[in-house]
């Protein structure tokens, strides 16, 4: 007779286990599930089977579900929720069946403190259900972070490349769909830009959220593509050397070169498509965010030449600005010129409203309403998720008496909902991961770790700048942001594994 302890010491074939269990569940569920839902349930079980064979696909599915979360729901089950169930199942299997250790990081502590403080503000909230929904979104982001740590932190490099490739391809598909619809003018009249062109909004329904999603996905694809380009160069040299021994003798080197080139093309092409999507979205906040992300990650990539680059930066920016203002269409240059108005403080309660400044005044009115919430509740705010519920008490003029969903500035929004403690907790969390990415980008002796860190640093810079004008922690974009945070830790650990001399000196996470 085989004891349970001996049984669980033996390797378990995960696909066999899940297929058997899934088939049994499908038979049992068929008694009360509508026949129309059976293909969906079967599809979820199939994805679960594949994910249990390759656990990292669980978190990849969760990330890939973000653009399609708004496209319908069956019995309340959205794509993101289904992906979350699959990801949690693979995590449980890894911990309980495969006996994998739980992987974490000390940088997760402020992340946990932030969520705990959000929960602590619920008693002062006017709408507890809205608070619960917002906390749930942050918990999903935390789960995505922990899953990325579990399956990427100590994994083979090939897995991390495939994971970023998923982010790049899904982002490129979303960008292509949004760009095509924008160029043919498919959109409401309020999104019209010039002629037959409309602001691109993709599956998100909002240009700013669409652009925010693309700028988050852009930088990991861009910098990993640059890394694969450098790998292609070195592999081309090795192939030329091996080719001297004959066509057959160079087979392995030829395959490695082709794979590196293909990855560089796909990743670089995806980044290019996403950049175009951000441009067609006409989201000024995203434009500023992407420019900041490119500037900071580009400077970090130069490392030892960073001082020279900083000295030349003002002249380069001036020349680039002159070129854009000379070559770009009037619609684009006018949009760029108005960016200064977005950040310039003014009193939205008294300034005359015109068709040209309506959006800017509306944004400032929400900033002021959020700030007044903070002034009245400096410690706890009005309660997590309750900006909308309390907005009618704080709007500054009747033209903007209806909330647009958030304060149009995530830092003011955080102050309004969770007070000064909430903002400190958020900034501590965000800054910790950014500093780690910068350290790896500047000091790492591992090339791939450097470029992964550059991608993380670029994304975080873009998000933190764009958050001055928007709230990018909506529509489950927090899943991608938290995965970006995790990738900075992954890059750091990759560097430490490859260079034992820094293992103790830089044990930051």
N, C-alpha and C positions, 0 to 999 in steps of 0.2 A: 504494500500500500504506500502511495507517495504522499508525503506530508506537504502541507501548504508552503512551508518555508523552502523545501526543496523545489517545489513547483515554480515559485517566483524567482528562484535563483537561475532557472533555465532561461535562455533567450526566447522571447515570444515573438512570433511573426506578426507584426502589427497589422499588415493588410488583411491577413487571414482572420485575425481577431475582430477587426472592425467590420469586415464584410459579413461575417457570421452574425455579429451583434446587430448590425444595421439591417440585415435581411429580417431578422427576428422582430426588430422594432417596426419595420415597415409592414410586416404581416399583422402585428398587433394594432398598429395605428390605423390600418385600413378600415377597422371597424367603425371609427367615428370621424375620420378625416374625409373631406369631400374628394371625389375622384379627380376634380380639377386641381387639387393641391398635391396629389400623389407624385406627379413629375417633379415638382419643386422639392418635396421631401426627399425623393430619390436622388435628385441632383445634389442636395446638401450632404446626404450620406456619402455620395461618390467623392465629393470634395473633401469630406472628412477622412475617407479612406486614403486618398492621395496625400493629405496633410500629415496623417499619422506615419506614412512611409517617409515623408520629408517634412519634419515638423516646422521648419522655417517658413514653409508655404502658408501656415496658419496666419502668421503676422503679415505676410505678403498679401494674402487675401483681404485682411483687414484694411491695409493701406490702399489696395486697389479698389475697395468698395466705396471709398469716399466720394468720387465723382458721381456715382450712380445712386447715392443714398436717397436722393429726392425723386427718383423715377419709380413711383408706385410702391406699394407695400401690400403684401398678401397676409390677411389676418393679423395685421399689425407688425408683421415681420419684414423689416427693411433689409436691404443687402448688407448694410453695416452690422445689424444685429445678428444676421445669420452668420456672417464672417466672424463675429465676436464669439459666437457659440462654438464654431469650429476651432478657432484659435485657443479658446479655453480648454476644449476637449484634448487638443494635442499637447497643451501644457500639462494638464493633469496626467495624461498618459506618460509623458516624459518623466514627471516627478514620481508617480506611483508605480508604474510598470517598469520603466527603464531605470529607475532609481538615480536619475540625474540630480546633481546638487542644485539648489536654488542659487542663481547668479544675480548679484545686485551691485550696488555702488554706494559709497557714502554720500555722493552728490544727490542721491534720491531723498535724503533726509529733509532738506528744505522743500522739496516737491511734496512730500507727505505733510509737512507742516502747513503748507499752503492749502491743501485740501481740508485738513482738519480745521483750519481757521474758517474756511468757507462754511463748513458745517456748523461751526460755532456761531455764525451770524444768522442762521436760520430763525432762531427765536424772535429776532427783531423784524423779520420779513412780513410784509403785508400779504404776500402770495406764497405760501410754503410750497405749493406744487411747482411753481416756477423755480423756486430754489432747488427743489429736489431734481428737476430736469437738468439744471445747470451743473449741479454736483455730479450727477450721473455722467454727463459729458466729460467732466474732468476725470472721473474714475476710469472711464474708457480710455482716455489719453494715458493715464497712469498704467493701465493694463498693457496698452500698446508698448509703452516704454519698457516694462518688465519683460514682455515677450521678446522684444528686440534684444534685450540684454541676455535673456536665456538662450536664444538660438543663434545669436550673432557674435557675442562677446568673445568666445573661445572657439569659434568655428573655423573651418578651412576658408581660405581667402576666396575660393571659387564661389562659396555660398554668399558671401557679402557682395561679390560682383553681380551674381544673379539677382540678388535682392534689389540692388540699385538699378539693375536693368529693368526690373518690373516697374519700379517707380518711374523710370524714364519713359518706358513704352506706354504706360497708362496715361502719364502726363501728356505725351505727344498726341495720343488719340483724342484726349479731351481738347487739347489746343487746336488740332486740325478741325474738329467738329465746330468748335466755337468760332474759329477764324473764317471758315467757309460760310457759315451762317451770317457772320458779321459783314463779310465782303459782298454778299448778295442782298444785304439790307433786311435780313429776317430778324425782326424784333419790334417791340412797341415803339410808338412815335417818340416817346421820351428818350429812347436810346439812339435816335437818329443823329448822325454826326455831320456828314456832308454828302450831297448827292444821294446815291443809293447805298451808302455805307452805314452800317449800324454798329454800335458798340458790341463787341463780342461778350457773351455771357455764358455760353456753354450749357452744361446740365445744371449749373448752380442757380440760374435765373437772375443773377446779379453780377454785373461786370466786375465790381471790386472783389467779390468773393472768388470769382473765376480767376482773376488775375492773381489773387493771393495764393490760390492753390498752385498755380503754375510757377510762381516765384519760389515757393517752397520746394517744388519738385525739380526746378531748373538746375540748381547749383550742384547737387550730388551727381547728376548726369553729366554736367559740363566738365567738372574737374576729374571725374573718373574717366571721361572720354579723353581728356588731355593726358592722363596717366597712361591709358592704353595706347595713345599715340607715341609716347616715349618708349613703351614696351615694344611697339611695332618696329621702331627704328633699331633697337638693339637686336630684335629677332631677325630683322632683315639682314643685318650684318652676319649673324650666326648662320642664316640660310645660305648666304653667298659662300661662306667658308665650307659648309657641308656639301654644297652643290658641286664643288670641285671633285668630290668622290663619286659623283654620278647622280642620276635622277632618283633611283631607288634608295640610295643611301641618304638622301636629304628629305625623305618622306616625312619624318617626324618634325623636322624644323619647318618644312613647308606648311604643315598643318597648324603648327603653333603660330606661324606668321599670319596665315589666313584668318585664324580665330582672333588674333589681336587686332588686325586691321578691321575685321567685321565689327568687333565690339566698339572700336574707336569711331567708326562711321555711324553705327546705330546710336551710340550715346551722344556723339556730337550733333548728328542730325536731329535727334529728339530735343536736345537743348536749343537748337536753332528754331525749331517749330514752336517750342514753348516761348521763346523770346518774341516771336512774331505774334503769338496769341496775346502776350502781355501788351504789346504795342497796339493791337487792334481793339483791346478792351478799353483803351483810352482812360485807364485808371491812373490818375496822376500820382496817387499814393504808391501804387505798384511801380510806376516809372522811377520814382525817387528811391524806393526800396531796392529795386534791382540795380540801379546805378550805384547805390551805396554798397550793396553786396559785391558787385563786380569790382568796385574800387578797393574795398578792404581785403577781399580774398586775393585780388591781383597783387596788392602790396605785400601780403603775407607770402605769396608764392615767390616773390623776389628775394626774400630773406636778407642776405648780406648786402644787397643793393637797395634796400628799402629806404635808406637815408637819401640816396641820389634820386630815387623815384619821388620821394616826398618833396624834394627841392624843385623837381621839374613838374610836379602835379598841377600847380596853378596855371602855368603856361599851357599845359596839355588840355586842361579843362576849358580855358579861354578859346583855344584853337578849335576844339571840338564843338563848343557852343556856337562859334561863328559859322562853322561848316553846316551845322544842323539848321541854324536860322537862315542860312543862304539857300540850302538845297531842299530842305523839308517843305511839304505843303503848308499852306497858310493855316489850315485847320489844326495841324499838328503843332506848329510853332505857337499858335494862339493858346492852345491847351498847355503847352510848356510854360509860356509866359505867365499864365494864371496861377502857377504853383505857389508863387510867393504869397498870393492872396489867401491861400488855404491855411497857411501857418501864422499869418499876421493877426494878432489879437485885436478885437474891436468889440464894441457893445452891440450885440445883435438885436437888442430890444428897441433901438432908436434909429438905426441906419436905414435909409430909404431902400426899398427892395426893387430891383429891376430884373428883367429876364436874364441878364448876364451874370448877376451876382446872387441869384436866388439860392443855388446849391451851396455857395460859400456861406451865406448868412444862415441857412438852415443848419449847416454843420456847426457853426459857431454858437447857434442857439442851443444845440444839444450839449456842446462843451460847457456852456454856462449853467445849464440845468444840472448837469452832472456835478459841476463844482459846487453849486449851492447845496446839493444833497450831502456832499462831503462836509461842507461847512456846518451843517446842522447835525451831522452824525460822524464826527472825525475819527472815532475809534472803530466802530463796527460797520459804518456805512448803513445803507437802508436794507441790507440783507442780500446775500448772493442771489443773482437772477432776478432782482426786483427793480431794476432800472425802469422798465416799462410800467410796472405797477405804480411807481411813485412819480413818474414823469408828469402826470396831470397836476400834481401839486407844485411843480417847479418850472413849467415852461415859461419862457420869458416874453412871448408875444403870441397873440391868438392865431396868426398865420401858421405857427408851428406848434399847435397845441396837441398834435398827435405824434407820438414817439415813432422813430424810424427803426427801433429795435435795440439800439445801443447808442453810446455817447459819441460815436465817430472818432474816438480817441481811447485806445484801450487803457491807458494809464489813468485818465480821468474816470473812465468807466469802472476800473478796479477801485479807485478811491471812493467813488459813489456807492458801490455795492459792498465793499469789504473794509473800507476805511484805510488808515495809514498802515496798519499792521498787515493787511492783505497786500498792499502795494509793495511793502518791504519784502514780504515773503516771495512775491512773484519776481521782483527784481533780483533777489538773492538767488533764486532758482535759475533764472535765465542767465544771469551774469556768470554763475559758476560753470555752466556748460560752455558758454562762449569763451571764457578764459582758458578752459581746458583745451578747446579746439585751437585757440591761438598758440598755446604752448606747443602742442604737437606740430602744428603747421610750421612754426619757426625753428624747432629744435630736433624734430624727429630725424633719425638716420634711416628710417624705413620709408622708401619712396611711396608705396601704396598707402601707408598710414598717413603720410603728409597730405596726399591728394584727397583722401576721405575726410580728413580734418578741414581742408580748404573748402570742401563742399558744405560741411556742417557750418563753418564760420560764415560762409557766404549766405547761406539760408538764414541763419540766426540774425545776421546784420540786416538783411532785407526785411525780415519779419519785424524786428524791433523798430526799424525806421518807419515802415508802413503802418505800424500800430499807432503812430502819432496821428494818423488820419483815419484809421479804421479799427475794427475789432476783428482780428484774424483767428480768434479762438471761438469761431462759430461754425455751424454746419460740419462739425466733427473734423475741422481742419487741425484741431489740437492733436489728433492721432498722428498726423504727419509731422507736426512740430515736435512732439515728444519723441518720435522715432529719430528725428534729426538730433535731438539732445542725446539719445542713446548712441548714435553713431560717433559722436565726439568721444565717448567713453570707449567704444569699440576700437577707434583709431588709436587711442592712448594705449590700450592693452596690446594691440598689435605691435606697436613700437616697443613696448616693454618686453614682449616675448622674443622679438628679433634682436634686441640689444641688451644682454644681461647687465651691462655696466650701468644702465639707467634704471634698472628694476627697483632699486631701493630709493635712489635719489628723487625720482619722479613718481612715487607711489601716492598720487593725489586722489585717485578715485577709490 
